[in-house]
Amino acid sequence: MTDDTRRRLPAFCLILAMLLWASSFVALKLAFRGYHPMQVIFGRMFIASLCFLPFLPSFRKINWRKRDLKFLLVMAICEPCLYFLFEARALELTSASQAGMITAILPLLVAILAWSVLREKISRRTLAGFSLAICGALWLSLAGEASEAAPNPLLGNFFEFLAMICAAGYTVSLKHLSANYPPLFLTAFQAFLGSLFFFPFLLLPGVGFPMSLEAGPALATIYLGTVITFGAYACYNFGVSRIPASQAAGYINLIPVFSVLLGMLILGETLNVSQWLACGLVFGGVWLSSRRHWVEPLPIPP
């Protein structure tokens, strides 16, 4: 592998992860049509855990450090545990497109958290790029029309914001752990702990185990457990392990754009001129915030 390819690989993996995550909002909405949200979330975690079983022998060779256990637990509790609880509730109340737009807030949250916890440098240029991308994502949201039912979008978007706070804690914890643990192991740890966390929810009244197999929702759940939980998180974890957490989080701003593009390709939706300009603004912000040579770094907090 050449040096140029090695430098580009983290960016490619992060872009691929964003594309897959954008598709997850549509897949969740489809899965929720046939199954209870907790059945879907447990199903995706359980399926992902099965995908990681062949890798268990290699995980035994990992050199565990007791002091990292708390970071592993914080990482997994933030995401998938609390993150999916909030996101599942959000997608019951708001549209997939609006939920996707809220993800634009995540990079700024991660940048601030990484600056204060990991002592990562953050420049005014990075903050300007994030702000530009967030404005583009909001513009994209306002310029479009909701195509799916959203009984309480305000409350649903608030739950998605809470999910983004959890995602920020997850990303910073992941960055700390990635120096000593392979991305595949960290992704597997999330899946296994997520399965244990969500299993008791199946025992609650009104939830239970699925009693029938519905093709569309079932395929959507399998897609979430394999391609999203197994594939997207593996790509994201690899990218975060190679570049600063605040810089990697800048790619999150691509999710709103990809969400709209997937809507065009899969659902036949169209973009107006204003939305195309908003997409360009998001991409411009991501490019600005992910530039390697930062200037005017903000002072590191004591």
C-alpha positions as CSV (number, residue, x, y, z in Angstrom):
1,M,0.0,0.0,0.0
2,T,1.5,3.4,-1.0
3,D,1.8,6.3,1.3
4,D,-0.8,8.3,-0.7
5,T,-3.3,5.4,-0.4
6,R,-2.6,5.0,3.3
7,R,-3.4,8.7,3.8
8,R,-6.6,8.5,1.7
9,L,-8.0,5.3,3.2
10,P,-9.3,6.8,6.5
11,A,-11.2,9.5,4.5
12,F,-12.6,6.9,2.2
13,C,-13.8,4.7,5.2
14,L,-15.4,7.7,6.9
15,I,-17.3,8.7,3.7
16,L,-18.5,5.2,3.3
17,A,-19.6,5.0,6.9
18,M,-21.6,8.3,6.4
19,L,-23.3,6.9,3.3
20,L,-24.3,3.7,5.2
21,W,-25.5,5.6,8.2
22,A,-27.6,7.9,6.0
23,S,-29.3,4.8,4.7
24,S,-30.0,3.6,8.2
25,F,-32.6,6.2,8.9
26,V,-34.7,4.9,6.0
27,A,-34.1,1.3,7.0
28,L,-35.2,2.0,10.6
29,K,-38.4,3.7,9.4
30,L,-39.1,0.6,7.3
31,A,-38.3,-1.8,10.1
32,F,-40.5,0.1,12.5
33,R,-43.5,-0.5,10.2
34,G,-43.5,-4.2,11.1
35,Y,-41.8,-4.5,14.5
36,H,-41.6,-2.7,17.8
37,P,-38.5,-0.4,18.0
38,M,-36.9,-2.4,20.8
39,Q,-37.3,-5.6,18.7
40,V,-35.6,-3.9,15.8
41,I,-32.7,-2.5,17.9
42,F,-32.1,-5.8,19.7
43,G,-32.3,-7.6,16.4
44,R,-29.6,-5.5,14.8
45,M,-27.4,-5.9,17.8
46,F,-27.9,-9.6,17.9
47,I,-27.3,-10.1,14.2
48,A,-24.1,-7.9,14.4
49,S,-22.9,-10.1,17.3
50,L,-23.3,-13.2,15.2
51,C,-21.2,-11.5,12.5
52,F,-18.4,-11.1,15.0
53,L,-18.3,-14.6,16.3
54,P,-15.6,-15.8,13.8
55,F,-13.3,-13.1,15.1
56,L,-13.4,-14.2,18.7
57,P,-10.2,-16.3,18.6
58,S,-8.2,-13.2,17.4
59,F,-9.8,-11.1,20.2
60,R,-8.2,-13.4,22.8
61,K,-4.8,-12.2,21.8
62,I,-5.6,-8.6,22.7
63,N,-3.6,-7.2,25.6
64,W,-6.3,-6.0,28.0
65,R,-5.6,-3.0,30.4
66,K,-7.8,-2.8,33.5
67,R,-7.8,1.0,33.4
68,D,-9.4,0.9,30.0
69,L,-12.5,-0.9,31.2
70,K,-14.3,2.3,32.3
71,F,-13.6,3.8,28.8
72,L,-15.0,0.7,27.1
73,L,-18.1,0.8,29.2
74,V,-18.6,4.5,28.6
75,M,-18.1,4.0,24.9
76,A,-20.7,1.2,24.7
77,I,-23.2,2.8,27.1
78,C,-23.1,6.0,25.0
79,E,-23.4,4.1,21.8
80,P,-25.2,1.8,21.1
81,C,-27.2,1.7,24.4
82,L,-28.4,5.2,25.1
83,Y,-27.9,6.4,21.5
84,F,-30.3,3.8,20.1
85,L,-32.8,4.4,22.8
86,F,-33.0,8.1,22.0
87,E,-32.8,7.5,18.2
88,A,-35.6,4.9,18.2
89,R,-37.9,7.3,20.1
90,A,-36.9,10.1,17.7
91,L,-37.8,8.2,14.6
92,E,-41.2,7.3,16.0
93,L,-41.9,11.1,16.3
94,T,-40.1,12.8,13.5
95,S,-39.2,12.0,9.9
96,A,-36.1,10.2,8.8
97,S,-34.9,13.3,6.8
98,Q,-35.3,15.6,9.8
99,A,-33.5,13.2,12.1
100,G,-30.7,13.0,9.5
101,M,-30.4,16.8,9.6
102,I,-29.9,16.9,13.3
103,T,-26.7,14.9,12.9
104,A,-25.0,18.0,11.6
105,I,-24.7,19.2,15.2
106,L,-22.5,16.2,16.2
107,P,-19.2,17.5,14.7
108,L,-19.3,20.6,16.8
109,L,-20.1,18.7,19.9
110,V,-17.2,16.2,19.3
111,A,-14.8,19.0,18.5
112,I,-15.6,20.8,21.7
113,L,-15.5,17.6,23.8
114,A,-12.2,16.5,22.1
115,W,-10.7,19.9,22.8
116,S,-11.6,19.8,26.5
117,V,-11.1,16.1,27.2
118,L,-8.4,14.8,24.7
119,R,-6.6,18.1,24.5
120,E,-6.9,18.0,20.7
121,K,-6.1,21.3,19.0
122,I,-9.0,23.0,17.3
123,S,-8.7,26.0,15.1
124,R,-10.9,28.9,14.1
125,R,-10.8,27.5,10.6
126,T,-12.2,24.2,11.9
127,L,-15.0,25.9,13.8
128,A,-15.8,28.0,10.7
129,G,-16.0,24.9,8.6
130,F,-18.3,23.2,11.1
131,S,-20.5,26.3,11.3
132,L,-20.7,26.4,7.5
133,A,-21.7,22.8,7.2
134,I,-24.3,23.1,10.0
135,C,-25.8,26.1,8.2
136,G,-25.9,24.1,5.0
137,A,-27.6,21.2,6.7
138,L,-30.2,23.5,8.2
139,W,-30.8,25.1,4.9
140,L,-31.1,21.7,3.3
141,S,-33.8,20.8,5.9
142,L,-35.7,24.0,5.5
143,A,-35.7,23.9,1.7
144,G,-37.2,20.4,1.6
145,E,-40.6,19.1,2.3
146,A,-41.2,16.2,4.8
147,S,-42.4,13.1,2.9
148,E,-43.0,10.8,5.9
149,A,-45.3,11.0,8.9
150,A,-43.9,13.1,11.8
151,P,-46.5,13.3,14.6
152,N,-44.3,15.4,16.9
153,P,-41.2,16.5,15.0
154,L,-40.1,19.0,17.7
155,L,-40.0,16.3,20.4
156,G,-38.5,13.8,18.0
157,N,-35.8,16.2,16.9
158,F,-35.0,16.8,20.6
159,F,-34.5,13.1,21.2
160,E,-32.2,13.0,18.1
161,F,-30.2,15.8,19.7
162,L,-29.9,13.7,22.9
163,A,-28.6,10.9,20.7
164,M,-26.0,13.2,19.2
165,I,-24.7,14.1,22.7
166,C,-24.3,10.3,23.3
167,A,-22.6,10.0,19.9
168,A,-20.1,12.7,20.9
169,G,-19.2,10.9,24.1
170,Y,-18.9,7.7,22.1
171,T,-16.5,9.2,19.6
172,V,-14.2,10.8,22.2
173,S,-14.1,7.5,24.2
174,L,-13.4,5.6,21.0
175,K,-10.5,7.9,20.1
176,H,-8.9,7.3,23.5
177,L,-9.3,3.5,23.1
178,S,-8.2,3.3,19.5
179,A,-4.5,3.7,20.4
180,N,-4.5,0.3,22.1
181,Y,-7.3,-1.7,20.6
182,P,-8.1,-2.6,17.0
183,P,-11.3,-1.0,15.5
184,L,-12.8,-4.4,14.8
185,F,-12.6,-5.4,18.5
186,L,-14.2,-2.1,19.6
187,T,-17.0,-2.6,17.1
188,A,-17.6,-6.1,18.4
189,F,-17.6,-5.0,22.0
190,Q,-20.4,-2.5,21.2
191,A,-22.4,-5.2,19.5
192,F,-22.1,-7.8,22.3
193,L,-22.8,-5.3,25.1
194,G,-25.7,-3.8,23.1
195,S,-27.3,-7.2,22.7
196,L,-27.1,-7.7,26.5
197,F,-28.5,-4.2,27.2
198,F,-31.5,-4.4,24.8
199,F,-32.5,-8.1,25.5
200,P,-34.5,-7.2,28.7
201,F,-36.6,-4.8,26.7
202,L,-38.1,-7.8,24.9
203,L,-39.6,-8.9,28.2
204,L,-41.6,-5.7,28.7
205,P,-45.4,-5.8,28.2
206,G,-46.3,-4.8,24.7
207,V,-42.9,-5.7,23.3
208,G,-42.1,-9.4,23.4
209,F,-40.5,-11.5,20.7
210,P,-41.6,-11.1,17.0
211,M,-44.4,-13.7,16.3
212,S,-44.3,-13.3,12.5
213,L,-41.8,-12.7,9.7
214,E,-42.6,-9.7,7.6
215,A,-40.3,-9.5,4.5
216,G,-39.7,-5.8,4.3
217,P,-39.1,-5.0,8.0
218,A,-37.2,-8.2,8.5
219,L,-34.8,-7.5,5.6
220,A,-34.4,-3.9,6.9
221,T,-33.4,-5.3,10.3
222,I,-30.9,-7.7,8.8
223,Y,-29.4,-4.8,6.8
224,L,-29.1,-2.7,10.0
225,G,-27.3,-5.6,11.8
226,T,-24.9,-6.5,9.1
227,V,-24.2,-3.6,6.7
228,I,-24.8,-0.8,9.3
229,T,-23.7,-2.1,12.7
230,F,-21.0,-4.4,11.3
231,G,-19.9,-2.4,8.3
232,A,-20.5,1.3,9.0
233,Y,-19.2,1.2,12.6
234,A,-16.1,-0.8,11.5
235,C,-15.3,1.8,8.8
236,Y,-16.0,4.7,11.2
237,N,-13.9,3.2,14.0
238,F,-11.0,2.6,11.6
239,G,-11.2,6.2,10.4
240,V,-11.3,7.6,14.0
241,S,-8.2,5.5,14.9
242,R,-6.2,7.2,12.1
243,I,-7.1,10.9,12.4
244,P,-8.1,13.3,15.2
245,A,-11.6,12.7,16.6
246,S,-12.7,16.3,15.9
247,Q,-11.5,16.0,12.3
248,A,-13.2,12.6,11.8
249,A,-16.5,13.9,13.2
250,G,-16.6,16.6,10.5
251,Y,-17.6,13.9,8.0
252,I,-20.9,13.5,9.9
253,N,-22.1,16.6,8.0
254,L,-22.3,14.4,4.9
255,I,-25.2,12.3,6.4
256,P,-27.9,15.0,5.6
257,V,-26.7,15.3,2.0
258,F,-26.5,11.5,1.5
259,S,-30.0,11.2,3.1
260,V,-31.4,13.4,0.4
261,L,-29.5,11.7,-2.4
262,L,-30.7,8.3,-1.3
263,G,-34.2,9.7,-1.2
264,M,-33.8,10.7,-4.9
265,L,-32.4,7.3,-5.9
266,I,-34.6,5.0,-3.9
267,L,-37.8,7.0,-3.2
268,G,-37.9,9.1,-6.4
269,E,-37.6,12.4,-4.5
270,T,-36.2,15.5,-6.3
271,L,-33.9,18.3,-5.2
272,N,-34.6,21.9,-6.1
273,V,-32.0,24.5,-6.9
274,S,-31.9,25.8,-3.3
275,Q,-31.2,22.2,-1.9
276,W,-28.4,21.7,-4.4
277,L,-26.8,24.9,-3.2
278,A,-27.2,23.7,0.4
279,C,-25.5,20.4,-0.4
280,G,-22.6,22.4,-1.8
281,L,-22.4,24.4,1.4
282,V,-22.3,21.2,3.5
283,F,-19.5,19.7,1.3
284,G,-17.6,23.0,1.5
285,G,-17.8,23.0,5.3
286,V,-16.6,19.4,5.5
287,W,-13.7,20.2,3.2
288,L,-12.8,23.3,5.3
289,S,-13.0,21.6,8.7
290,S,-11.0,18.5,7.5
291,R,-8.0,20.4,6.1
292,R,-4.8,19.0,7.6
293,H,-3.0,22.3,8.2
294,W,-4.9,24.1,10.9
295,V,-4.2,27.6,11.8
296,E,-4.8,29.8,14.9
297,P,-5.5,26.9,17.3
298,L,-7.6,27.7,20.3
299,P,-5.9,27.5,23.7
300,I,-6.0,24.1,25.3
301,P,-8.1,24.1,28.5
302,P,-6.2,23.5,31.8
